Amino acid sequence: MASKEAIQTWSGPRRWAVLFLTLFLFYWSVRTGRQASQSLDHDFGVYYRAGQAILQGGDPYGLEHGPLLTFKYAPVMAMMMAPWGMLDPVVARILWCVVDFAAVIAVIVLSMDLAGVPKQRRGSMGFMIGLLVLGHVIAELHAGQTTSLWMMFLLLAVRGMTRSSATRRDVIGSGFCLALSVCFKLVPLAIVPYYFITPRPWRGMASFSLSVVFLLLVPALFLGWERSTQLLLQWPTHLLDTTNLHQVTRVQNQSVLAQISRITDVGKPQGATIEQAKLVWFALASIAGLGVYGWIVRRRSAPPIVHLSLLLLFVTAFNPLAWRYNFLALTPAYAYIIEGLYRSEDRWLERFAGAILASLIMTVHFPDYVYASGGRLWAMGLLTVIVWMTWQSSQNEWARRRRSLAVRGTAASRANSSREDEPLDHAVDIAR
């Protein structure tokens, strides 16, 4: 009996999906393995050399390969890469591709979980989300980046902190996951104030703060206090010293800072300086951040997936370096929008067309002049509107359902009262 159920479970579309994912992973494992056999001049190569430096007592923040290919993460991240540094580069690269791919799958599953997608619909929903983020996933696997990892830990943190029945273990776990996410990238720091919207804000903030301290100090257990302190002090200085103007102004960089730099001709004789561009960027980021959090505070009853989608849109747009793989952070927004299409009959065609248009702009390769004009930024603005429309549509439907239930309740009460009056009317007729 159990064997028949297992056969039915893995038959049909699910079997083909597993086969497709296996072939997709096999292709990228072979491709990245060949890439590592020829050169390590990519993101994974940076992490791999940092892990080797930790093992050999060297400096993970060295500049032997230039400021573009230097390690810029927390010391604990370099220590976490030490096991990879013990492996052959090709084997390490293939294993990293497998981990990266598994993290991408986890990001899609967690996004559907936060969006409230029923289990019977997750197969088709996951396929559609995968198509929408395919361009970002390919860029992620090709570079060997960490976007999928910090996104996975961030989604785990949000799921733990927003549960109404969250236990102490959930809150502590969410703080640790958010701290891990911050160690991979500093960008998730913008999500930390969201703790004050959650049911247990102070406990969550305490868990996050203690976890950050623990992750920053844990390398001392393996490297010694002197070397660990030296690396910890070197990290922020290294970040500032390796800021590259060319990276900011490249057309593939689709951040607000890059667009400001292109508009003001940063780097040209008559243009603005990068410091002036950063000042404008910081002002816009502050205004936009206050606007997003102001809306969240006013609409704190909205589902957490709505808050998270808007925060990740803001974080991605104002990330100083927003490459193609960074847009994988929009996966929760896609999950919420597509789930809204299933549930809603209110203006679904406009939202669907808008979602597809935004996805195409962000996923498909375009000429440089489209990148230079901030094509993905325009698409993200459109996605923000679509997320708001989806939430507004759900609110309208909820209001209509409440009115419908109220009307039905009134009609039922009237019907019951009329039935109760019938015997009295009959008795009066008899008396007459």
C-alpha positions as CSV (number, residue, x, y, z in Angstrom):
1,M,0.0,0.0,0.0
2,A,2.8,2.4,0.9
3,S,4.7,1.5,-2.3
4,K,1.6,2.4,-4.4
5,E,1.3,5.8,-2.7
6,A,5.0,6.5,-3.2
7,I,4.6,5.7,-6.9
8,Q,1.6,8.0,-7.2
9,T,3.5,10.7,-5.3
10,W,6.5,10.6,-7.7
11,S,4.6,10.2,-10.9
12,G,3.6,12.8,-13.4
13,P,4.7,16.4,-13.2
14,R,6.6,16.0,-9.9
15,R,8.9,13.3,-11.5
16,W,9.6,15.5,-14.5
17,A,10.3,18.5,-12.2
18,V,12.8,16.5,-10.2
19,L,14.4,15.2,-13.4
20,F,14.7,18.8,-14.8
21,L,16.2,20.2,-11.6
22,T,18.7,17.3,-11.5
23,L,19.8,17.9,-15.1
24,F,20.0,21.7,-14.4
25,L,22.2,21.2,-11.4
26,F,24.4,18.6,-13.2
27,Y,24.9,21.1,-16.1
28,W,25.9,23.9,-13.8
29,S,28.1,21.7,-11.7
30,V,30.1,20.6,-14.8
31,R,30.2,24.2,-16.0
32,T,31.4,25.7,-12.8
33,G,33.9,22.9,-12.3
34,R,35.4,23.6,-15.7
35,Q,35.4,27.3,-14.8
36,A,37.4,26.6,-11.6
37,S,39.9,24.5,-13.4
38,Q,40.8,27.4,-15.7
39,S,40.6,30.4,-13.3
40,L,39.5,31.5,-9.8
41,D,38.9,35.1,-10.8
42,H,35.3,35.2,-9.7
43,D,33.4,35.6,-6.5
44,F,33.8,32.0,-5.3
45,G,37.6,32.3,-6.0
46,V,37.7,35.2,-3.5
47,Y,36.0,33.1,-0.8
48,Y,38.2,30.1,-1.6
49,R,41.4,32.1,-1.3
50,A,40.2,33.7,2.0
51,G,39.6,30.2,3.4
52,Q,43.1,29.1,2.4
53,A,44.6,32.3,4.0
54,I,42.9,31.4,7.3
55,L,44.4,27.9,7.1
56,Q,47.9,29.1,6.2
57,G,48.0,31.9,8.7
58,G,47.9,34.5,5.9
59,D,45.8,37.7,5.4
60,P,42.3,37.0,4.0
61,Y,42.0,40.8,3.2
62,G,45.1,40.8,1.0
63,L,45.2,42.8,-2.2
64,E,47.3,40.4,-4.3
65,H,44.5,40.0,-6.9
66,G,43.5,43.7,-6.9
67,P,40.7,45.6,-5.1
68,L,38.0,44.0,-7.2
69,L,38.9,40.4,-6.2
70,T,39.6,41.0,-2.5
71,F,37.6,39.5,0.4
72,K,35.2,42.0,2.0
73,Y,33.2,39.9,4.5
74,A,33.4,39.4,8.2
75,P,36.2,37.3,9.6
76,V,33.8,34.6,10.6
77,M,32.9,34.2,7.0
78,A,36.5,33.6,6.1
79,M,36.7,31.0,8.9
80,M,33.6,29.3,7.5
81,M,35.3,29.1,4.1
82,A,38.3,27.3,5.7
83,P,36.9,23.8,5.0
84,W,36.5,24.7,1.4
85,G,40.1,25.8,1.2
86,M,41.2,22.3,2.1
87,L,39.6,20.9,-1.0
88,D,40.8,20.9,-4.6
89,P,39.5,24.0,-6.4
90,V,37.3,22.1,-8.8
91,V,35.8,19.9,-6.1
92,A,35.2,22.9,-3.9
93,R,33.6,24.8,-6.7
94,I,31.2,22.0,-7.6
95,L,30.2,21.5,-4.0
96,W,29.6,25.3,-3.6
97,C,27.4,25.2,-6.7
98,V,25.3,22.4,-5.1
99,V,25.0,24.4,-1.8
100,D,24.1,27.5,-3.8
101,F,21.4,25.7,-5.7
102,A,20.0,24.1,-2.6
103,A,19.8,27.6,-1.0
104,V,18.0,28.9,-4.1
105,I,15.4,26.2,-3.7
106,A,15.1,27.0,0.0
107,V,14.5,30.7,-0.8
108,I,11.7,29.8,-3.2
109,V,10.1,27.4,-0.7
110,L,10.3,29.8,2.2
111,S,8.9,32.6,0.1
112,M,5.9,30.5,-0.7
113,D,5.5,29.5,2.9
114,L,5.5,33.2,4.0
115,A,3.0,34.0,1.2
116,G,0.6,31.4,2.5
117,V,0.7,29.2,-0.6
118,P,-1.2,25.9,0.0
119,K,0.8,22.7,-0.3
120,Q,-1.2,21.4,-3.3
121,R,-0.3,24.5,-5.3
122,R,3.4,24.8,-4.4
123,G,4.6,22.7,-7.3
124,S,3.1,25.0,-10.0
125,M,3.8,28.1,-8.0
126,G,7.5,27.1,-7.5
127,F,7.8,26.5,-11.2
128,M,6.5,30.0,-12.1
129,I,8.6,31.7,-9.5
130,G,11.6,29.8,-10.8
131,L,11.0,31.0,-14.3
132,L,10.7,34.6,-13.1
133,V,14.0,34.5,-11.2
134,L,15.8,32.3,-13.6
135,G,18.1,35.0,-14.9
136,H,19.1,36.0,-11.4
137,V,19.7,32.3,-10.5
138,I,22.0,31.8,-13.5
139,A,24.0,34.8,-12.6
140,E,24.2,33.6,-9.0
141,L,25.5,30.1,-10.0
142,H,27.9,31.5,-12.5
143,A,29.6,33.9,-10.1
144,G,29.3,31.6,-7.0
145,Q,27.9,34.5,-5.0
146,T,26.3,34.4,-1.5
147,T,22.9,36.1,-2.3
148,S,21.0,32.8,-2.0
149,L,22.6,32.1,1.4
150,W,21.9,35.4,3.1
151,M,18.4,35.4,1.6
152,M,17.8,31.9,3.0
153,F,18.9,33.0,6.5
154,L,16.9,36.2,6.3
155,L,13.7,34.4,5.4
156,L,14.2,31.9,8.2
157,A,14.6,34.9,10.6
158,V,11.5,36.6,9.4
159,R,9.5,33.4,9.6
160,G,10.6,32.9,13.2
161,M,10.1,36.5,14.3
162,T,6.6,37.0,12.8
163,R,4.9,33.9,14.2
164,S,2.1,34.8,16.5
165,S,2.7,31.6,18.5
166,A,6.5,31.9,18.4
167,T,8.3,30.1,21.2
168,R,11.5,31.3,22.9
169,R,13.4,28.9,20.6
170,D,11.9,30.6,17.5
171,V,12.8,34.1,18.6
172,I,16.4,33.0,19.5
173,G,16.7,31.2,16.2
174,S,15.4,34.2,14.2
175,G,18.0,36.4,15.9
176,F,20.8,34.0,15.1
177,C,19.7,33.6,11.5
178,L,19.5,37.3,11.0
179,A,23.0,37.7,12.4
180,L,24.3,35.1,10.0
181,S,22.6,36.9,7.2
182,V,24.4,40.2,8.2
183,C,27.7,38.4,8.3
184,F,27.3,37.4,4.7
185,K,26.1,40.8,3.6
186,L,25.7,44.1,5.5
187,V,22.5,44.9,3.5
188,P,20.1,42.9,5.8
189,L,20.9,45.4,8.6
190,A,18.1,47.4,7.1
191,I,15.7,44.7,8.2
192,V,16.7,44.9,11.9
193,P,14.2,47.7,12.8
194,Y,11.4,45.4,11.7
195,Y,11.8,43.6,15.1
196,F,9.8,46.4,16.7
197,I,6.8,45.4,14.6
198,T,6.9,41.8,15.8
199,P,5.1,40.3,18.8
200,R,8.3,40.1,20.9
201,P,10.6,42.9,19.8
202,W,13.0,43.3,22.7
203,R,13.6,39.6,23.0
204,G,14.3,39.4,19.3
205,M,16.6,42.4,19.4
206,A,18.5,40.9,22.3
207,S,18.9,37.6,20.4
208,F,20.2,39.3,17.3
209,S,22.6,41.5,19.2
210,L,24.1,38.6,21.2
211,S,24.3,36.5,18.1
212,V,26.3,39.2,16.2
213,V,28.7,39.5,19.1
214,F,29.1,35.7,19.2
215,L,29.7,35.5,15.5
216,L,32.3,38.3,15.6
217,L,34.2,36.8,18.5
218,V,34.0,33.1,17.6
219,P,37.0,33.2,15.3
220,A,39.1,33.9,18.4
221,L,38.5,30.3,19.6
222,F,40.3,29.0,16.5
223,L,42.7,31.9,15.5
224,G,43.5,33.3,18.9
225,W,42.5,36.6,20.4
226,E,45.3,38.7,18.9
227,R,44.9,37.6,15.3
228,S,41.1,37.6,15.6
229,T,41.1,41.2,16.9
230,Q,43.5,42.2,14.2
231,L,41.2,40.9,11.5
232,L,38.1,42.3,13.1
233,L,39.6,45.8,13.2
234,Q,41.0,45.4,9.6
235,W,37.6,44.5,8.2
236,P,35.8,47.9,8.2
237,T,39.0,49.8,7.1
238,H,39.4,47.3,4.3
239,L,35.8,47.9,3.1
240,L,36.4,51.6,2.9
241,D,39.8,51.4,1.2
242,T,38.7,49.0,-1.5
243,T,35.8,51.1,-2.8
244,N,36.1,51.2,-6.6
245,L,34.7,54.0,-8.6
246,H,34.5,51.8,-11.7
247,Q,32.3,49.3,-10.0
248,V,29.9,51.9,-8.9
249,T,29.4,53.5,-12.4
250,R,29.3,50.3,-14.4
251,V,26.1,50.0,-16.4
252,Q,25.4,46.6,-15.0
253,N,25.1,48.1,-11.6
254,Q,21.4,48.9,-11.3
255,S,21.4,50.6,-7.9
256,V,20.2,54.1,-7.0
257,L,23.8,55.1,-6.2
258,A,24.9,54.0,-9.7
259,Q,22.1,55.8,-11.4
260,I,22.9,59.0,-9.5
261,S,26.6,58.6,-10.4
262,R,25.7,58.2,-14.1
263,I,23.4,61.2,-14.1
264,T,25.9,63.5,-12.4
265,D,28.8,62.2,-14.5
266,V,30.9,61.0,-11.6
267,G,34.5,60.4,-12.6
268,K,34.4,62.8,-15.5
269,P,36.3,66.1,-15.5
270,Q,33.2,68.3,-15.2
271,G,31.2,65.8,-13.2
272,A,30.4,65.5,-9.5
273,T,32.6,63.6,-7.1
274,I,31.7,60.2,-5.7
275,E,31.4,61.7,-2.2
276,Q,28.7,64.1,-3.5
277,A,26.9,61.3,-5.2
278,K,27.0,59.3,-2.0
279,L,25.6,62.2,0.0
280,V,22.6,62.4,-2.4
281,W,22.2,58.6,-2.3
282,F,22.2,58.6,1.5
283,A,19.6,61.4,1.7
284,L,17.3,59.5,-0.7
285,A,17.9,56.2,1.1
286,S,17.0,57.8,4.4
287,I,13.8,59.3,3.0
288,A,12.8,56.1,1.3
289,G,13.6,54.0,4.3
290,L,11.5,56.2,6.6
291,G,8.7,56.1,4.1
292,V,8.7,52.3,3.9
293,Y,8.9,51.8,7.7
294,G,6.3,54.6,8.2
295,W,3.9,52.7,5.9
296,I,4.7,49.4,7.7
297,V,4.0,50.9,11.1
298,R,0.6,52.3,9.9
299,R,-0.2,49.0,8.2
300,R,1.2,46.7,10.8
301,S,-1.8,44.4,10.5
302,A,-0.8,43.6,6.9
303,P,0.7,40.1,6.3
304,P,4.5,39.9,7.0
305,I,5.1,38.9,3.4
306,V,3.9,42.4,2.3
307,H,6.2,44.1,4.7
308,L,9.1,41.9,3.7
309,S,8.5,42.4,0.0
310,L,8.6,46.2,0.3
311,L,11.7,46.1,2.5
312,L,13.5,43.8,0.1
313,L,12.6,46.1,-2.8
314,F,14.0,49.0,-0.9
315,V,17.1,47.2,0.2
316,T,17.9,46.0,-3.4
317,A,17.3,49.4,-4.9
318,F,19.6,51.2,-2.4
319,N,22.3,48.6,-2.2
320,P,25.4,50.5,-3.5
321,L,26.2,47.5,-5.8
322,A,23.1,45.9,-7.2
323,W,24.2,43.3,-9.8
324,R,21.9,40.8,-11.5
325,Y,22.2,38.1,-8.8
326,N,21.2,40.6,-6.1
327,F,17.7,40.8,-7.6
328,L,17.1,37.2,-6.3
329,A,16.0,39.1,-3.2
330,L,12.7,39.9,-5.0
331,T,11.6,36.3,-4.8
332,P,9.1,36.9,-1.9
333,A,7.5,39.7,-3.9
334,Y,6.9,37.4,-6.8
335,A,5.5,34.7,-4.5
336,Y,3.0,37.2,-3.0
337,I,2.0,38.6,-6.3
338,I,1.4,35.2,-8.0
339,E,-0.5,33.9,-4.9
340,G,-2.6,37.1,-5.1
341,L,-3.5,36.2,-8.7
342,Y,-4.8,32.8,-7.6
343,R,-6.9,34.2,-4.8
344,S,-8.2,37.5,-6.3
345,E,-10.6,38.4,-9.0
346,D,-10.1,42.1,-8.6
347,R,-8.0,43.6,-11.5
348,W,-6.0,40.4,-11.9
349,L,-5.2,41.1,-15.5
350,E,-3.5,44.4,-14.8
351,R,-1.4,42.9,-12.0
352,F,-0.5,39.9,-14.1
353,A,0.6,42.0,-17.1
354,G,2.5,44.3,-14.8
355,A,4.3,41.4,-13.0
356,I,5.3,39.9,-16.3
357,L,6.5,43.2,-17.7
358,A,8.6,43.9,-14.6
359,S,10.0,40.4,-14.7
360,L,11.1,40.6,-18.3
361,I,12.8,44.0,-17.7
362,M,14.7,42.5,-14.8
363,T,15.4,39.1,-16.2
364,V,16.2,39.4,-19.9
365,H,19.5,40.8,-21.2
366,F,19.1,44.3,-22.6
367,P,21.6,46.6,-24.4
368,D,23.8,48.8,-22.3
369,Y,21.7,51.9,-22.8
370,V,18.7,50.2,-21.1
371,Y,20.9,49.4,-18.1
372,A,22.3,52.9,-18.1
373,S,18.8,54.4,-17.9
374,G,18.1,52.3,-14.8
375,G,15.8,49.7,-16.4
376,R,15.7,47.5,-13.3
377,L,15.0,50.4,-11.1
378,W,11.9,51.3,-13.2
379,A,10.9,47.7,-13.0
380,M,11.3,47.7,-9.2
381,G,9.1,50.8,-8.9
382,L,6.5,48.9,-10.9
383,L,6.8,45.8,-8.7
384,T,6.3,48.0,-5.6
385,V,3.1,49.3,-7.1
386,I,2.0,45.8,-7.9
387,V,2.7,44.5,-4.4
388,W,0.6,47.4,-3.0
389,M,-2.2,46.7,-5.5
390,T,-2.2,43.0,-4.5
391,W,-2.5,43.9,-0.8
392,Q,-5.2,46.5,-1.6
393,S,-7.1,43.9,-3.6
394,S,-7.0,41.5,-0.7
395,Q,-8.3,44.2,1.6
396,N,-11.2,45.0,-0.7
397,E,-12.1,41.3,-1.0
398,W,-12.0,41.0,2.8
399,A,-14.3,44.0,3.1
400,R,-16.7,42.5,0.5
401,R,-16.7,39.2,2.3
402,R,-17.5,40.9,5.6
403,R,-20.4,42.8,4.0
404,S,-21.6,39.6,2.4
405,L,-21.5,37.8,5.7
406,A,-23.3,40.7,7.4
407,V,-26.0,40.7,4.7
408,R,-26.4,36.9,5.0
409,G,-26.6,37.2,8.8
410,T,-29.3,39.9,8.6
411,A,-31.3,37.9,6.1
412,A,-31.0,34.8,8.3
413,S,-32.1,36.6,11.4
414,R,-35.1,38.1,9.6
415,A,-36.0,34.6,8.3
416,N,-35.8,33.2,11.9
417,S,-37.9,36.0,13.3
418,S,-40.5,35.5,10.7
419,R,-40.7,31.8,11.5
420,E,-41.0,32.6,15.2
421,D,-43.9,35.0,14.4
422,E,-45.8,32.5,12.4
423,P,-47.3,30.5,15.3
424,L,-48.4,33.7,17.0
425,D,-50.1,34.9,13.9
426,H,-51.9,31.5,13.6
427,A,-53.1,31.7,17.2
428,V,-54.5,35.1,16.7
429,D,-56.4,34.0,13.6
430,I,-57.9,31.1,15.6
431,A,-58.9,33.4,18.4
432,R,-60.6,35.7,15.9
